[in-house]
């Protein structure tokens, strides 16, 4: 394995480690891990990054189920649930993009009734600036959450974790 392949493999491994972290510490954690892996001295700032990295997943390394995320963030209407499920697919299922069919399957995985017309919900979310078009694969349009949608979900998760149960 040449050094470029080794570096690429290391970057992919580090990306998987920082993916579950909140957006505000993700970049710092990535820099920290990159420096640690390749022996570079990169200053790391930010609150408690080492504990965030060690924590990796609030459920002790167990993958968060779609239903748990909806319950944690108190679901909402179909559009809110679709955004939450899009976040779940991107951050907990490591999908870089998803289709309307994937979204319908996520509703079923969460044991929630899927919208009668998932494509309509997707179109509304795209118009609202919560989804953006990604690549077309085999004639199927795929989507990604926008930065503002990801930020919104992460705020909901943070609020849910702060509020007393």
LINQUI-V62211 format. One record per residue. N is the residue number from 1. RES is the residue in one letter. PSI is psi in whole degrees, -180 to 180 (* if undefined). NEAR is the number of other C-alpha atoms within 10 Angstrom. D_LAST is the distance of its C-alpha to the last C-alpha in whole Angstrom. Layout:
{{N;RES;PSI;NEAR;D_LAST} {N;RES;PSI;NEAR;D_LAST}}
//
This chain:
{{1;X;125;6;50} {2;X;172;6;51} {3;X;-34;8;49} {4;X;-42;9;48} {5;X;-40;10;47} {6;X;-44;11;45} {7;X;-44;15;44} {8;X;-44;11;42} {9;X;-40;12;41} {10;X;-41;15;39} {11;X;-41;16;38} {12;X;-40;11;36} {13;X;-43;11;35} {14;X;-37;18;33} {15;X;-41;17;32} {16;X;-35;14;30} {17;X;-38;18;28} {18;X;-12;21;27} {19;X;-43;19;26} {20;X;-9;20;23} {21;X;160;21;22} {22;X;155;16;21} {23;X;-36;14;24} {24;X;-25;12;25} {25;X;-8;18;25} {26;X;-49;19;27} {27;X;-42;16;30} {28;X;-43;19;30} {29;X;-39;24;29} {30;X;-45;20;32} {31;X;-42;19;35} {32;X;-50;21;33} {33;X;-38;23;34} {34;X;-45;19;37} {35;X;-41;15;38} {36;X;-42;12;37} {37;X;-40;13;39} {38;X;11;10;42} {39;X;23;9;43} {40;X;151;12;43} {41;X;102;11;41} {42;X;125;13;39} {43;X;135;9;37} {44;X;130;16;33} {45;X;177;12;31} {46;X;155;10;28} {47;X;123;11;25} {48;X;44;9;24} {49;X;-40;17;26} {50;X;-41;13;27} {51;X;-33;9;23} {52;X;-41;18;22} {53;X;-45;19;25} {54;X;-33;11;24} {55;X;-33;14;21} {56;X;-55;17;22} {57;X;132;18;19} {58;X;-11;13;16} {59;X;40;9;16} {60;X;46;10;19} {61;X;-11;10;22} {62;X;140;10;21} {63;X;134;12;21} {64;X;128;16;18} {65;X;152;17;19} {66;X;-43;25;19} {67;X;-38;18;17} {68;X;-41;13;14} {69;X;-43;18;15} {70;X;-42;21;15} {71;X;-44;13;12} {72;X;-42;14;10} {73;X;8;20;12} {74;X;42;14;12} {75;X;-102;19;16} {76;X;-152;12;18} {77;X;179;8;22} {78;X;-39;16;24} {79;X;-44;17;25} {80;X;-44;17;22} {81;X;-37;22;21} {82;X;-40;25;24} {83;X;-45;25;23} {84;X;-41;27;20} {85;X;-34;28;22} {86;X;-42;30;25} {87;X;-44;22;23} {88;X;-45;22;22} {89;X;-43;21;26} {90;X;-41;19;27} {91;X;-28;17;24} {92;X;-18;18;23} {93;X;0;14;26} {94;X;36;13;29} {95;X;131;14;31} {96;X;-22;13;32} {97;X;163;19;33} {98;X;154;20;32} {99;X;176;22;34} {100;X;-38;20;33} {101;X;-41;14;34} {102;X;-40;17;31} {103;X;-42;22;29} {104;X;-43;21;30} {105;X;-35;14;29} {106;X;-40;23;26} {107;X;-44;22;25} {108;X;-39;14;26} {109;X;-35;15;25} {110;X;-2;19;21} {111;X;41;11;23} {112;X;146;16;23} {113;X;127;11;26} {114;X;152;18;28} {115;X;148;15;30} {116;X;-37;9;33} {117;X;91;10;34} {118;X;-36;19;32} {119;X;-33;15;35} {120;X;-43;12;35} {121;X;-43;17;31} {122;X;-44;21;32} {123;X;-41;15;35} {124;X;-41;14;33} {125;X;-36;19;30} {126;X;-43;17;33} {127;X;-34;11;35} {128;X;-5;11;32} {129;X;21;14;32} {130;X;-23;21;29} {131;X;150;23;31} {132;X;153;18;34} {133;X;141;15;37} {134;X;-154;15;38} {135;X;155;14;41} {136;X;128;12;42} {137;X;120;9;42} {138;X;41;6;45} {139;X;1;7;45} {140;X;124;12;41} {141;X;132;15;40} {142;X;161;19;37} {143;X;164;21;34} {144;X;155;24;32} {145;X;147;24;29} {146;X;165;16;30} {147;X;-39;13;29} {148;X;-34;12;27} {149;X;-42;21;25} {150;X;-45;22;24} {151;X;-42;15;23} {152;X;-45;15;21} {153;X;-42;19;19} {154;X;-33;19;18} {155;X;-41;14;17} {156;X;-41;16;15} {157;X;-45;18;13} {158;X;-43;13;13} {159;X;-40;13;11} {160;X;-36;15;9} {161;X;-30;13;9} {162;X;-34;9;9} {163;X;142;7;6} {164;X;147;6;4} {165;X;*;5;0}}
//
